[in-house]
Every structure is written in structure tokens, then in C-alpha cells.
Amino acid sequence: MFLDEFKSHIDVLRPCIVLDCSHVRQMDRPTLELLIYCLEEAMKRNGDVRLAAVSSQAKTILEGNGMADLFHFYDTDVQAVASFRRLSVAPPPTDSTAGVTP
């Protein structure tokens, strides 16, 4: 179920995936492997995965397994989505030759 939903959203250029972890009750080995799989698939397409609403217990498990540095953590899914928007807004190009005639 989860993987079907994930795969339906990953097949784009630069996928921006937010995983709402507010209902995650257990952070066991299969869950850690699933997170790594999601991150790898997103990164293959120049995208990223952000985690939202991760419990302190789950974060401790991620840290203990050396995975905390792989993810960005946000308190809410809204904050995680907004973090992608900040990256996609590029400053307007500046033309340093404006007003210069050859």
C-alpha cells in the first residue's frame, strides 16, 4: 500500500517527498530500510525526502543507526513542504553587463 502510493509520486524529475511520521508507532529495521529506499529513489531523480512529525523516540533510533544526518526533520508536514518551496525559489538573474555598450 505505502510503496504503491510512493511509487505513484516518485516518477518525476526532482521529486519532493514529505513523509508524515506522526502515525509511526515502531521504528524497526524494516521501517529504517523503507526510509532509506525512499531516500535513494528520490535522490536517483535529484529529489529529496523530508520527515515530518517524527517522535523523539523515533528520532533517537534514527540517530542510533547513523541515519539522522540523512534526513531533514520538521515538526509538521506544512513546514516540510514549505522547505521545498524555499529551495525552488531562485533569485532573479542579474545582468552585470546591463547598460554597458561594446
N, C-alpha and C positions, 0 to 999 in steps of 0.2 A: 504494500500500500504506500508506504512512505517513499520507497525507491521509485515507484511508478510516478508519483507526483513530482519528485525531484527531477527525474529524467525528462519530464514534460517541460521543465523550466530551464534546464541546463544547456540545451542545444541551441544556444545563441552566442553571438560574439560578445565577449566580456560580460558573462553572467554575474549579476549582483544578487547573491543569495543571502537571505536572512533566515536563520533557524531560531524560532521561538522555543526556548528550552524551559518555559515556565511549567510545563506538564511532565518534564523528565523526572522520573522518580528514582531511577537507578542509572548510575554511570559505570556500567560494567565493560568488560573487554569488547563485546560486540558493538556496544554503543560508541566506544572510542574508535574502533575500526570504521564504523559508519561515518563518523565525523571526518576522519582522515580521507575516506573515499570521496566524500562530498567536496572537501577542500581540493583534493587532487584533480577531480573532474572540472571544477571551476577554474583552477589555475591552468589547466591544459588549454583553456579557451581565453586566457588572460583575464579571468574574473577573480572573484574572492567570495568567501563565506564569512559572515558576521554572526555572532551568537548573541541572542537577547535573553534576558531574564534567567541567567544561569544562577542556580543556587550556590551559596557559599560552599556547601559540601561538594557539589559537582565541580566547582572551580578548583577546590583543593585536590580532587582526584586528577583533574587535568594537569595541574601543576606537578603533582607527584609522578605523573607519567611523562613529564617533559613536553607537554602539548600546549601549555598555556600561552607560550610565545607564538604559536602558530595562528592564533585567532585574536580578533578584536572582540571585546566584551562590552555590551551595552545593557543598561537597566531595562529598557523597553524596546520593542520591535520598531516603534516610531523613531527612536533615536538611532537605531541601527540603519534603518532605511535612509534617514537624513544624512548619515555619514557617507553614504554612497553619492548622494546628491552634491555634497560639498566637493567631492573629488571630480565630478563631471563638469563642474562649472569652471571653465578656464578663463583666465583674464583675456581681455581683447588684445589682439596682436598690436604691437606698436611698430610704427614705421619710422625708423630712425633717419630715413632719407627724405622725409616729408619736407617740402619747401626748399630742397637742395636741387639746383639745376646743374646739369653736367657742363 
